[in-house]
Amino acid sequence: VWSQIQRAKIVKEQPNEHNAAISKQLGSEWKILSDEARMPYIHESQRLKRIHKQQYPDY
């Protein structure tokens, strides 16, 4: 969830940047985020995972 938001921002600011470089940058930024800053994104990810399991139980 967090990476989707951040990736869109980076692509908008640096449209010619390679995807691999963006992924490296996102990984570095995620690592320096505090647990407190990460929690809203983790909770949203878990919520979306539960919804997906309900909608597609045999997936």
Rosetta blueprint (number, residue, H / E / L):
1 V L
2 W H
3 S H
4 Q H
5 I H
6 Q H
7 R H
8 A H
9 K H
10 I H
11 V H
12 K H
13 E H
14 Q L
15 P L
16 N L
17 E L
18 H L
19 N H
20 A H
21 A H
22 I H
23 S H
24 K H
25 Q H
26 L H
27 G H
28 S H
29 E H
30 W H
31 K H
32 I H
33 L L
34 S L
35 D H
36 E H
37 A H
38 R H
39 M H
40 P H
41 Y H
42 I H
43 H H
44 E H
45 S H
46 Q H
47 R H
48 L H
49 K H
50 R H
51 I H
52 H H
53 K H
54 Q H
55 Q H
56 Y L
57 P L
58 D L
59 Y L
